Amino acid sequence: MDLSIRELMDIQKKLQEKYRGIWEGDSPETAKNHLLYAVEEIGEVSAILKKRTAQAVVEDENVRAHFCEEMADVFMYLTDVLLCCRIQPEEFERAYRAKAQRNLQRDFSREHSDYLKE
């Protein structure tokens, strides 16, 4: 089962509604905090990779489950940022697809040749 951007946003809207008045909410003023929470969760994902390794994520079901849970937290907070900024699922999907298409056509080695020189 695949989750769409719309489904992710709908789930977060339900969570935000359930915890309205307890959580910070999904207003434009709270977008920055949600992004900082996502960064914190990315730190937790990084710690798993650092301390347990990516190989453990692949091979150990307990490490894998913990990794997936922390990645879910990252996606939840990033989705909250989209909600705070009133981004519609279709807008994000268009932007994501356009960026991916540009990246598929890029030559990163050539673009960053000066930077990559020793």
N, CA, C and O atoms as CSV, one atom per row, in Angstrom:
chain,resi,resn,atom,element,x,y,z
A,1,MET,N,N,0.848,-1.186,0.000
A,1,MET,CA,C,0.000,0.000,0.000
A,1,MET,C,C,0.889,1.243,0.000
A,1,MET,O,O,1.757,1.385,0.861
A,2,ASP,N,N,0.679,2.120,-0.939
A,2,ASP,CA,C,1.443,3.357,-1.035
A,2,ASP,C,C,0.648,4.497,-0.406
A,2,ASP,O,O,-0.573,4.574,-0.541
A,3,LEU,N,N,1.366,5.376,0.283
A,3,LEU,CA,C,0.747,6.586,0.826
A,3,LEU,C,C,0.954,7.726,-0.162
A,3,LEU,O,O,2.072,7.961,-0.620
A,4,SER,N,N,-0.105,8.421,-0.483
A,4,SER,CA,C,0.024,9.591,-1.341
A,4,SER,C,C,0.309,10.812,-0.477
A,4,SER,O,O,0.132,10.785,0.741
A,5,ILE,N,N,0.749,11.868,-1.121
A,5,ILE,CA,C,0.955,13.131,-0.412
A,5,ILE,C,C,-0.364,13.567,0.241
A,5,ILE,O,O,-0.377,14.018,1.386
A,6,ARG,N,N,-1.444,13.430,-0.481
A,6,ARG,CA,C,-2.755,13.816,0.060
A,6,ARG,C,C,-3.079,13.017,1.327
A,6,ARG,O,O,-3.559,13.577,2.313
A,7,GLU,N,N,-2.816,11.703,1.294
A,7,GLU,CA,C,-3.091,10.874,2.475
A,7,GLU,C,C,-2.225,11.286,3.658
A,7,GLU,O,O,-2.704,11.365,4.790
A,8,LEU,N,N,-0.938,11.550,3.389
A,8,LEU,CA,C,-0.063,12.015,4.472
A,8,LEU,C,C,-0.623,13.293,5.089
A,8,LEU,O,O,-0.666,13.437,6.311
A,9,MET,N,N,-1.046,14.210,4.241
A,9,MET,CA,C,-1.572,15.480,4.732
A,9,MET,C,C,-2.896,15.287,5.468
A,9,MET,O,O,-3.137,15.934,6.488
A,10,ASP,N,N,-3.746,14.410,4.964
A,10,ASP,CA,C,-5.022,14.143,5.647
A,10,ASP,C,C,-4.790,13.542,7.033
A,10,ASP,O,O,-5.469,13.905,7.994
A,11,ILE,N,N,-3.839,12.630,7.132
A,11,ILE,CA,C,-3.514,12.029,8.437
A,11,ILE,C,C,-3.029,13.109,9.395
A,11,ILE,O,O,-3.456,13.162,10.549
A,12,GLN,N,N,-2.137,13.968,8.913
A,12,GLN,CA,C,-1.614,15.021,9.792
A,12,GLN,C,C,-2.706,16.013,10.194
A,12,GLN,O,O,-2.712,16.508,11.321
A,13,LYS,N,N,-3.623,16.302,9.281
A,13,LYS,CA,C,-4.742,17.179,9.632
A,13,LYS,C,C,-5.571,16.565,10.764
A,13,LYS,O,O,-5.976,17.264,11.692
A,14,LYS,N,N,-5.820,15.256,10.681
A,14,LYS,CA,C,-6.579,14.572,11.739
A,14,LYS,C,C,-5.830,14.632,13.068
A,14,LYS,O,O,-6.428,14.884,14.113
A,15,LEU,N,N,-4.526,14.400,13.022
A,15,LEU,CA,C,-3.733,14.478,14.255
A,15,LEU,C,C,-3.734,15.898,14.815
A,15,LEU,O,O,-3.876,16.102,16.021
A,16,GLN,N,N,-3.575,16.875,13.925
A,16,GLN,CA,C,-3.576,18.269,14.388
A,16,GLN,C,C,-4.926,18.624,15.007
A,16,GLN,O,O,-4.979,19.319,16.022
A,17,GLU,N,N,-6.001,18.158,14.410
A,17,GLU,CA,C,-7.331,18.435,14.964
A,17,GLU,C,C,-7.515,17.743,16.309
A,17,GLU,O,O,-8.020,18.348,17.255
A,18,LYS,N,N,-7.114,16.498,16.399
A,18,LYS,CA,C,-7.263,15.752,17.654
A,18,LYS,C,C,-6.509,16.435,18.802
A,18,LYS,O,O,-6.994,16.475,19.933
A,19,TYR,N,N,-5.336,16.965,18.507
A,19,TYR,CA,C,-4.492,17.538,19.558
A,19,TYR,C,C,-4.492,19.069,19.557
A,19,TYR,O,O,-3.604,19.701,20.128
A,20,ARG,N,N,-5.515,19.659,18.899
A,20,ARG,CA,C,-5.639,21.118,18.897
A,20,ARG,C,C,-5.692,21.624,20.335
A,20,ARG,O,O,-6.459,21.117,21.154
A,21,GLY,N,N,-4.878,22.616,20.629
A,21,GLY,CA,C,-4.813,23.160,21.979
A,21,GLY,C,C,-3.767,22.473,22.846
A,21,GLY,O,O,-3.373,23.001,23.886
A,22,ILE,N,N,-3.318,21.294,22.418
A,22,ILE,CA,C,-2.263,20.575,23.138
A,22,ILE,C,C,-0.955,20.715,22.359
A,22,ILE,O,O,0.074,21.100,22.913
A,23,TRP,N,N,-1.016,20.395,21.057
A,23,TRP,CA,C,0.127,20.613,20.180
A,23,TRP,C,C,0.128,22.074,19.740
A,23,TRP,O,O,-0.839,22.798,19.978
A,24,GLU,N,N,1.188,22.497,19.113
A,24,GLU,CA,C,1.322,23.890,18.685
A,24,GLU,C,C,0.353,24.294,17.586
A,24,GLU,O,O,0.059,25.479,17.425
A,25,GLY,N,N,-0.137,23.343,16.844
A,25,GLY,CA,C,-1.058,23.663,15.766
A,25,GLY,C,C,-0.361,23.729,14.421
A,25,GLY,O,O,0.833,23.456,14.307
A,26,ASP,N,N,-1.121,24.093,13.417
A,26,ASP,CA,C,-0.617,24.081,12.043
A,26,ASP,C,C,-0.779,25.435,11.371
A,26,ASP,O,O,-1.179,25.518,10.210
A,27,SER,N,N,-0.470,26.480,12.096
A,27,SER,CA,C,-0.556,27.832,11.541
A,27,SER,C,C,0.785,28.217,10.926
A,27,SER,O,O,1.810,27.604,11.226
A,28,PRO,N,N,0.777,29.228,10.069
A,28,PRO,CA,C,2.044,29.667,9.477
A,28,PRO,C,C,3.100,30.027,10.533
A,28,PRO,O,O,4.297,29.863,10.299
A,29,GLU,N,N,2.657,30.508,11.671
A,29,GLU,CA,C,3.594,30.899,12.727
A,29,GLU,C,C,4.331,29.703,13.336
A,29,GLU,O,O,5.400,29.876,13.922
A,30,THR,N,N,3.786,28.519,13.207
A,30,THR,CA,C,4.427,27.350,13.816
A,30,THR,C,C,5.246,26.528,12.821
A,30,THR,O,O,5.837,25.516,13.197
A,31,ALA,N,N,5.288,26.950,11.566
A,31,ALA,CA,C,6.010,26.194,10.535
A,31,ALA,C,C,7.470,25.987,10.908
A,31,ALA,O,O,8.007,24.890,10.757
A,32,LYS,N,N,8.109,27.044,11.396
A,32,LYS,CA,C,9.530,26.947,11.727
A,32,LYS,C,C,9.764,25.904,12.820
A,32,LYS,O,O,10.723,25.137,12.748
A,33,ASN,N,N,8.904,25.874,13.817
A,33,ASN,CA,C,9.072,24.889,14.888
A,33,ASN,C,C,8.895,23.462,14.375
A,33,ASN,O,O,9.631,22.561,14.776
A,34,HIS,N,N,7.925,23.257,13.492
A,34,HIS,CA,C,7.731,21.919,12.924
A,34,HIS,C,C,8.962,21.492,12.129
A,34,HIS,O,O,9.358,20.327,12.162
A,35,LEU,N,N,9.560,22.439,11.418
A,35,LEU,CA,C,10.776,22.114,10.673
A,35,LEU,C,C,11.909,21.746,11.640
A,35,LEU,O,O,12.674,20.816,11.382
A,36,LEU,N,N,12.007,22.467,12.733
A,36,LEU,CA,C,13.035,22.139,13.733
A,36,LEU,C,C,12.780,20.776,14.368
A,36,LEU,O,O,13.728,20.045,14.657
A,37,TYR,N,N,11.521,20.427,14.589
A,37,TYR,CA,C,11.213,19.086,15.104
A,37,TYR,C,C,11.628,18.014,14.091
A,37,TYR,O,O,12.120,16.951,14.468
A,38,ALA,N,N,11.424,18.306,12.805
A,38,ALA,CA,C,11.837,17.358,11.764
A,38,ALA,C,C,13.352,17.170,11.794
A,38,ALA,O,O,13.849,16.054,11.647
A,39,VAL,N,N,14.072,18.255,11.982
A,39,VAL,CA,C,15.533,18.179,12.070
A,39,VAL,C,C,15.944,17.325,13.276
A,39,VAL,O,O,16.878,16.528,13.192
A,40,GLU,N,N,15.249,17.498,14.376
A,40,GLU,CA,C,15.527,16.678,15.560
A,40,GLU,C,C,15.311,15.195,15.252
A,40,GLU,O,O,16.119,14.349,15.636
A,41,GLU,N,N,14.222,14.894,14.561
A,41,GLU,CA,C,13.941,13.504,14.203
A,41,GLU,C,C,14.968,12.964,13.208
A,41,GLU,O,O,15.333,11.790,13.269
A,42,ILE,N,N,15.432,13.812,12.296
A,42,ILE,CA,C,16.493,13.399,11.374
A,42,ILE,C,C,17.752,13.047,12.169
A,42,ILE,O,O,18.488,12.128,11.807
A,43,GLY,N,N,17.991,13.786,13.252
A,43,GLY,CA,C,19.109,13.453,14.129
A,43,GLY,C,C,18.950,12.066,14.726
A,43,GLY,O,O,19.931,11.334,14.860
A,44,GLU,N,N,17.735,11.696,15.083
A,44,GLU,CA,C,17.498,10.363,15.634
A,44,GLU,C,C,17.724,9.292,14.574
A,44,GLU,O,O,18.272,8.230,14.871
A,45,VAL,N,N,17.304,9.563,13.338
A,45,VAL,CA,C,17.555,8.633,12.240
A,45,VAL,C,C,19.067,8.509,12.019
A,45,VAL,O,O,19.586,7.408,11.834
A,46,SER,N,N,19.757,9.639,12.040
A,46,SER,CA,C,21.210,9.633,11.863
A,46,SER,C,C,21.900,8.821,12.944
A,46,SER,O,O,22.867,8.109,12.674
A,47,ALA,N,N,21.403,8.929,14.166
A,47,ALA,CA,C,21.999,8.173,15.277
A,47,ALA,C,C,21.853,6.670,15.056
A,47,ALA,O,O,22.763,5.900,15.364
A,48,ILE,N,N,20.721,6.261,14.530
A,48,ILE,CA,C,20.532,4.830,14.237
A,48,ILE,C,C,21.555,4.377,13.202
A,48,ILE,O,O,22.185,3.331,13.356
A,49,LEU,N,N,21.712,5.168,12.155
A,49,LEU,CA,C,22.661,4.800,11.101
A,49,LEU,C,C,24.093,4.830,11.617
A,49,LEU,O,O,24.912,3.997,11.230
A,50,LYS,N,N,24.393,5.777,12.480
A,50,LYS,CA,C,25.750,5.891,13.024
A,50,LYS,C,C,26.051,4.769,14.009
A,50,LYS,O,O,27.096,4.123,13.928
A,51,LYS,N,N,25.134,4.545,14.931
A,51,LYS,CA,C,25.396,3.596,16.013
A,51,LYS,C,C,25.098,2.152,15.631
A,51,LYS,O,O,25.750,1.230,16.121
A,52,ARG,N,N,24.116,1.954,14.759
A,52,ARG,CA,C,23.706,0.590,14.404
A,52,ARG,C,C,24.077,0.225,12.974
A,52,ARG,O,O,24.135,-0.963,12.656
A,53,THR,N,N,24.326,1.170,12.118
A,53,THR,CA,C,24.697,1.057,10.704
A,53,THR,C,C,23.495,0.768,9.803
A,53,THR,O,O,22.478,0.218,10.227
A,54,ALA,N,N,23.661,1.161,8.559
A,54,ALA,CA,C,22.617,0.906,7.559
A,54,ALA,C,C,22.454,-0.593,7.330
A,54,ALA,O,O,21.354,-1.064,7.043
A,55,GLN,N,N,23.543,-1.337,7.456
A,55,GLN,CA,C,23.461,-2.791,7.285
A,55,GLN,C,C,22.536,-3.397,8.335
A,55,GLN,O,O,21.791,-4.330,8.037
A,56,ALA,N,N,22.576,-2.877,9.562
A,56,ALA,CA,C,21.692,-3.373,10.615
A,56,ALA,C,C,20.232,-3.052,10.295
A,56,ALA,O,O,19.336,-3.838,10.600
A,57,VAL,N,N,20.002,-1.893,9.678
A,57,VAL,CA,C,18.639,-1.542,9.261
A,57,VAL,C,C,18.136,-2.565,8.242
A,57,VAL,O,O,16.965,-2.944,8.256
A,58,VAL,N,N,19.021,-3.000,7.374
A,58,VAL,CA,C,18.650,-3.978,6.348
A,58,VAL,C,C,18.412,-5.359,6.964
A,58,VAL,O,O,17.486,-6.065,6.568
A,59,GLU,N,N,19.242,-5.739,7.926
A,59,GLU,CA,C,19.253,-7.130,8.396
A,59,GLU,C,C,18.530,-7.399,9.708
A,59,GLU,O,O,18.056,-8.514,9.925
A,60,ASP,N,N,18.435,-6.415,10.583
A,60,ASP,CA,C,17.887,-6.632,11.925
A,60,ASP,C,C,16.477,-6.048,11.999
A,60,ASP,O,O,16.302,-4.837,11.871
A,61,GLU,N,N,15.479,-6.895,12.202
A,61,GLU,CA,C,14.085,-6.423,12.161
A,61,GLU,C,C,13.773,-5.395,13.246
A,61,GLU,O,O,12.939,-4.515,13.030
A,62,ASN,N,N,14.420,-5.486,14.403
A,62,ASN,CA,C,14.174,-4.505,15.472
A,62,ASN,C,C,14.766,-3.144,15.112
A,62,ASN,O,O,14.124,-2.112,15.303
A,63,VAL,N,N,15.972,-3.147,14.599
A,63,VAL,CA,C,16.601,-1.900,14.167
A,63,VAL,C,C,15.790,-1.302,13.014
A,63,VAL,O,O,15.553,-0.095,12.971
A,64,ARG,N,N,15.377,-2.141,12.104
A,64,ARG,CA,C,14.582,-1.709,10.953
A,64,ARG,C,C,13.270,-1.057,11.402
A,64,ARG,O,O,12.887,-0.010,10.881
A,65,ALA,N,N,12.590,-1.671,12.360
A,65,ALA,CA,C,11.326,-1.118,12.866
A,65,ALA,C,C,11.555,0.241,13.526
A,65,ALA,O,O,10.772,1.169,13.326
A,66,HIS,N,N,12.619,0.359,14.304
A,66,HIS,CA,C,12.940,1.636,14.959
A,66,HIS,C,C,13.277,2.696,13.916
A,66,HIS,O,O,12.828,3.837,14.016
A,67,PHE,N,N,14.061,2.318,12.924
A,67,PHE,CA,C,14.406,3.226,11.829
A,67,PHE,C,C,13.146,3.724,11.114
A,67,PHE,O,O,12.994,4.923,10.876
A,68,CYS,N,N,12.252,2.805,10.775
A,68,CYS,CA,C,11.010,3.187,10.083
A,68,CYS,C,C,10.162,4.120,10.942
A,68,CYS,O,O,9.578,5.074,10.429
A,69,GLU,N,N,10.092,3.856,12.231
A,69,GLU,CA,C,9.318,4.720,13.123
A,69,GLU,C,C,9.893,6.136,13.151
A,69,GLU,O,O,9.144,7.111,13.099
A,70,GLU,N,N,11.200,6.247,13.232
A,70,GLU,CA,C,11.816,7.579,13.255
A,70,GLU,C,C,11.661,8.286,11.909
A,70,GLU,O,O,11.461,9.500,11.861
A,71,MET,N,N,11.754,7.522,10.812
A,71,MET,CA,C,11.527,8.123,9.496
A,71,MET,C,C,10.082,8.606,9.370
A,71,MET,O,O,9.819,9.639,8.754
A,72,ALA,N,N,9.155,7.860,9.952
A,72,ALA,CA,C,7.746,8.299,9.945
A,72,ALA,C,C,7.612,9.631,10.674
A,72,ALA,O,O,6.880,10.515,10.227
A,73,ASP,N,N,8.316,9.776,11.792
A,73,ASP,CA,C,8.294,11.056,12.509
A,73,ASP,C,C,8.800,12.191,11.617
A,73,ASP,O,O,8.215,13.274,11.596
A,74,VAL,N,N,9.885,11.943,10.880
A,74,VAL,CA,C,10.426,12.954,9.975
A,74,VAL,C,C,9.361,13.370,8.962
A,74,VAL,O,O,9.111,14.560,8.766
A,75,PHE,N,N,8.739,12.386,8.324
A,75,PHE,CA,C,7.714,12.680,7.318
A,75,PHE,C,C,6.530,13.415,7.938
A,75,PHE,O,O,5.969,14.318,7.317
A,76,MET,N,N,6.149,13.042,9.145
A,76,MET,CA,C,5.020,13.708,9.801
A,76,MET,C,C,5.307,15.185,10.031
A,76,MET,O,O,4.473,16.040,9.734
A,77,TYR,N,N,6.488,15.480,10.558
A,77,TYR,CA,C,6.817,16.888,10.806
A,77,TYR,C,C,6.975,17.670,9.507
A,77,TYR,O,O,6.545,18.821,9.424
A,78,LEU,N,N,7.590,17.059,8.490
A,78,LEU,CA,C,7.710,17.764,7.215
A,78,LEU,C,C,6.336,17.993,6.588
A,78,LEU,O,O,6.095,19.031,5.971
A,79,THR,N,N,5.449,17.034,6.745
A,79,THR,CA,C,4.080,17.218,6.264
A,79,THR,C,C,3.392,18.339,7.024
A,79,THR,O,O,2.638,19.115,6.437
A,80,ASP,N,N,3.646,18.432,8.332
A,80,ASP,CA,C,3.096,19.540,9.113
A,80,ASP,C,C,3.587,20.885,8.584
A,80,ASP,O,O,2.828,21.853,8.560
A,81,VAL,N,N,4.851,20.955,8.159
A,81,VAL,CA,C,5.368,22.208,7.594
A,81,VAL,C,C,4.569,22.581,6.350
A,81,VAL,O,O,4.205,23.743,6.171
A,82,LEU,N,N,4.293,21.603,5.491
A,82,LEU,CA,C,3.476,21.876,4.308
A,82,LEU,C,C,2.101,22.403,4.705
A,82,LEU,O,O,1.599,23.356,4.111
A,83,LEU,N,N,1.498,21.775,5.713
A,83,LEU,CA,C,0.180,22.221,6.172
A,83,LEU,C,C,0.244,23.637,6.741
A,83,LEU,O,O,-0.625,24.462,6.460
A,84,CYS,N,N,1.255,23.912,7.528
A,84,CYS,CA,C,1.406,25.251,8.115
A,84,CYS,C,C,1.510,26.326,7.035
A,84,CYS,O,O,0.994,27.432,7.191
A,85,CYS,N,N,2.176,25.988,5.953
A,85,CYS,CA,C,2.381,26.948,4.863
A,85,CYS,C,C,1.275,26.898,3.821
A,85,CYS,O,O,1.365,27.538,2.773
A,86,ARG,N,N,0.225,26.129,4.119
A,86,ARG,CA,C,-0.957,26.029,3.269
A,86,ARG,C,C,-0.634,25.528,1.859
A,86,ARG,O,O,-1.260,25.946,0.884
A,87,ILE,N,N,0.343,24.637,1.763
A,87,ILE,CA,C,0.701,24.026,0.494
A,87,ILE,C,C,-0.297,22.904,0.209
A,87,ILE,O,O,-0.583,22.082,1.079
A,88,GLN,N,N,-0.813,22.878,-0.993
A,88,GLN,CA,C,-1.758,21.842,-1.400
A,88,GLN,C,C,-0.991,20.620,-1.922
A,88,GLN,O,O,0.110,20.764,-2.454
A,89,PRO,N,N,-1.561,19.432,-1.773
A,89,PRO,CA,C,-0.868,18.221,-2.240
A,89,PRO,C,C,-0.446,18.305,-3.703
A,89,PRO,O,O,0.649,17.874,-4.063
A,90,GLU,N,N,-1.310,18.857,-4.541
A,90,GLU,CA,C,-1.014,18.950,-5.971
A,90,GLU,C,C,0.178,19.882,-6.234
A,90,GLU,O,O,0.996,19.628,-7.118
A,91,GLU,N,N,0.257,20.958,-5.454
A,91,GLU,CA,C,1.386,21.891,-5.597
A,91,GLU,C,C,2.698,21.190,-5.299
A,91,GLU,O,O,3.664,21.298,-6.054
A,92,PHE,N,N,2.717,20.463,-4.179
A,92,PHE,CA,C,3.936,19.781,-3.780
A,92,PHE,C,C,4.299,18.697,-4.785
A,92,PHE,O,O,5.467,18.539,-5.138
A,93,GLU,N,N,3.307,17.958,-5.242
A,93,GLU,CA,C,3.576,16.902,-6.218
A,93,GLU,C,C,4.170,17.479,-7.500
A,93,GLU,O,O,5.128,16.928,-8.043
A,94,ARG,N,N,3.609,18.578,-7.984
A,94,ARG,CA,C,4.151,19.213,-9.196
A,94,ARG,C,C,5.594,19.662,-8.976
A,94,ARG,O,O,6.459,19.438,-9.823
A,95,ALA,N,N,5.842,20.295,-7.837
A,95,ALA,CA,C,7.190,20.781,-7.539
A,95,ALA,C,C,8.174,19.624,-7.418
A,95,ALA,O,O,9.299,19.710,-7.909
A,96,TYR,N,N,7.759,18.551,-6.770
A,96,TYR,CA,C,8.628,17.383,-6.587
A,96,TYR,C,C,8.971,16.755,-7.935
A,96,TYR,O,O,10.132,16.465,-8.224
A,97,ARG,N,N,7.954,16.555,-8.743
A,97,ARG,CA,C,8.185,15.947,-10.063
A,97,ARG,C,C,9.062,16.828,-10.946
A,97,ARG,O,O,9.939,16.327,-11.650
A,98,ALA,N,N,8.827,18.142,-10.910
A,98,ALA,CA,C,9.629,19.069,-11.720
A,98,ALA,C,C,11.087,19.062,-11.256
A,98,ALA,O,O,12.001,19.056,-12.080
A,99,LYS,N,N,11.301,19.064,-9.959
A,99,LYS,CA,C,12.667,19.043,-9.422
A,99,LYS,C,C,13.362,17.739,-9.770
A,99,LYS,O,O,14.532,17.745,-10.155
A,100,ALA,N,N,12.666,16.630,-9.643
A,100,ALA,CA,C,13.253,15.340,-9.988
A,100,ALA,C,C,13.632,15.304,-11.471
A,100,ALA,O,O,14.695,14.798,-11.830
A,101,GLN,N,N,12.766,15.839,-12.322
A,101,GLN,CA,C,13.053,15.869,-13.759
A,101,GLN,C,C,14.293,16.710,-14.044
A,101,GLN,O,O,15.143,16.313,-14.841
A,102,ARG,N,N,14.400,17.873,-13.396
A,102,ARG,CA,C,15.600,18.711,-13.569
A,102,ARG,C,C,16.844,17.959,-13.108
A,102,ARG,O,O,17.879,17.994,-13.773
A,103,ASN,N,N,16.741,17.279,-11.967
A,103,ASN,CA,C,17.893,16.545,-11.449
A,103,ASN,C,C,18.299,15.395,-12.364
A,103,ASN,O,O,19.485,15.087,-12.483
A,104,LEU,N,N,17.328,14.761,-13.009
A,104,LEU,CA,C,17.638,13.681,-13.943
A,104,LEU,C,C,18.414,14.189,-15.158
A,104,LEU,O,O,19.153,13.436,-15.792
A,105,GLN,N,N,18.242,15.446,-15.469
A,105,GLN,CA,C,18.894,16.017,-16.638
A,105,GLN,C,C,20.202,16.726,-16.310
A,105,GLN,O,O,20.908,17.164,-17.218
A,106,ARG,N,N,20.530,16.844,-15.048
A,106,ARG,CA,C,21.722,17.585,-14.633
A,106,ARG,C,C,22.975,16.726,-14.703
A,106,ARG,O,O,22.921,15.497,-14.654
A,107,ASP,N,N,24.096,17.410,-14.817
A,107,ASP,CA,C,25.410,16.782,-14.739
A,107,ASP,C,C,26.099,17.402,-13.524
A,107,ASP,O,O,26.790,18.415,-13.635
A,108,PHE,N,N,25.900,16.782,-12.374
A,108,PHE,CA,C,26.409,17.354,-11.133
A,108,PHE,C,C,27.930,17.463,-11.126
A,108,PHE,O,O,28.478,18.425,-10.589
A,109,SER,N,N,28.606,16.499,-11.708
A,109,SER,CA,C,30.072,16.551,-11.745
A,109,SER,C,C,30.552,17.778,-12.516
A,109,SER,O,O,31.470,18.471,-12.076
A,110,ARG,N,N,29.941,18.042,-13.649
A,110,ARG,CA,C,30.326,19.223,-14.439
A,110,ARG,C,C,29.936,20.512,-13.716
A,110,ARG,O,O,30.719,21.461,-13.678
A,111,GLU,N,N,28.736,20.553,-13.146
A,111,GLU,CA,C,28.265,21.763,-12.459
A,111,GLU,C,C,29.141,22.122,-11.270
A,111,GLU,O,O,29.327,23.298,-10.957
A,112,HIS,N,N,29.672,21.112,-10.614
A,112,HIS,CA,C,30.453,21.356,-9.403
A,112,HIS,C,C,31.932,21.051,-9.601
A,112,HIS,O,O,32.642,20.749,-8.642
A,113,SER,N,N,32.395,21.130,-10.847
A,113,SER,CA,C,33.776,20.745,-11.136
A,113,SER,C,C,34.773,21.589,-10.360
A,113,SER,O,O,35.767,21.058,-9.867
A,114,ASP,N,N,34.536,22.889,-10.239
A,114,ASP,CA,C,35.456,23.726,-9.456
A,114,ASP,C,C,35.463,23.320,-7.998
A,114,ASP,O,O,36.518,23.274,-7.365
A,115,TYR,N,N,34.305,23.029,-7.473
A,115,TYR,CA,C,34.176,22.630,-6.074
A,115,TYR,C,C,34.839,21.277,-5.807
A,115,TYR,O,O,35.402,21.055,-4.735
A,116,LEU,N,N,34.767,20.374,-6.794
A,116,LEU,CA,C,35.273,19.017,-6.617
A,116,LEU,C,C,36.763,18.897,-6.880
A,116,LEU,O,O,37.356,17.855,-6.602
A,117,LYS,N,N,37.379,19.951,-7.413
A,117,LYS,CA,C,38.823,19.889,-7.671
A,117,LYS,C,C,39.572,19.848,-6.353
A,117,LYS,O,O,39.193,20.480,-5.368
A,118,GLU,N,N,40.645,19.082,-6.375
A,118,GLU,CA,C,41.471,18.990,-5.163
A,118,GLU,C,C,42.540,20.044,-5.185
A,118,GLU,O,O,43.339,20.133,-4.253
